[in-house]
Amino acid sequence: MSSSPTVANEALRVSDAQGHPRAPRNDWLFRTLCLTAVLAMMATLIGLVGSLLSGGWLALSHFGFSFFTTSTWDPVADQYGAAAPIVGTLITAFLALVFALPVAVGVAVFLVEICPQRIARSLAIAVELLAGIPSIVYGMWGLFVLAPWFAQNVQIPLMTWVTPGSWLEKVVSGVPNGANIFTASLILAVMILPYIAAILRELLMSVPSHMREAAYGLGCTPREVVMRIMLPYVRRSAIGAVMLGLGRALGETMAVTFIIGNSHNFPGSLFDSGSTISSTIANEFTEATGDMHISALIALGMVLFMITFVTIAIARLLLGRGGPK
């Protein structure tokens, strides 16, 4: 079967002296636009890092390494230490991931493998709608609903039940008002759960049907199909879904600010008040008047940027060591 070659085919047939296909004459515009987009993105990134460094340099040069190791945060005396917000950020994000990940995996597996398709579509839409709720709504719900309920039904009963002087008392000690590290982690878990569940659902749906059918044909149970076929098939992409949720938890501001208690002291227990980098910046940036105070808050922003960068770097390292998927 023969046919006259099209203009596109003719363009692809023309090669340069080195044997590479030559692009059409007007392709320079497309290449220029793509290059401009990349340069604009890199310029934005470099400008952001430069602004954070220049803005936070006053505090970093004045306090030195003690800025990262001390927890004294006293705007009146111009003494600033970022250790407590950094620890609060890491603890809340880690606990949120611990709470959300098993539930997200269960939701994704249920929607793909167990739930009837006519119901699964509606449930999937509901999960995606949860991801679109503004964070301030979660914060208000946490402050007015979750915190009072948690204090009355969980925190106070636990504090009265534990043996005085035991290690468990140290874990659950704190002001019984429901505003603490633990409830802030719960709010974050609820917020990142729809993101992780929705992405994991799409990943599990991408598993070829013949692989699942072959496993069922060999006598595998649904649990074995999920654990030995589906999850290993998408393990590399699943790391990206988990890191997306972790990044949301690290940078969340308003919901955490409402319910974490906003204390600059090191949290001594799960039910202690605390702070995160984002909540500290949100609470104090509009009221900061001194140069040192503003510089300390900008330095906190740089620390959060570096934490996020390290998280992404670890994710890329894990992806690089993964299998073919």
Buried (B, 14 or more C-beta within 10 A) or exposed (E): EEEEEEEEEEBBEEEEEEEEEEBEEEEEEEEEEEEEEEEEEEEEEEEEBEEBEEBBBBBBEBBEEBBBEBBBBEBEEBBBBBBBBBBBBBBBBBBBBEBBBEBBBEBBBBBBBEBEEEEBEEBBEEBBEBBEEEBEEBBBBBBEEBBEEBBEEBBBEBBEEBEEEEEEBEBBBBBBBBBBBBBBBBBBBBBBBBBBBBBBBBBBBEBEEEEBEEBBEEEBEBEEBBEEBBBBBBBBBBBBBBBBBBBBBBBBBBBBBBBBBBBBBEBEBBBBBBBBBBBBBBBBBEEBEEEBBBBBBBBBBBBBBEBBEEBBEEBEEBBEEEEEE
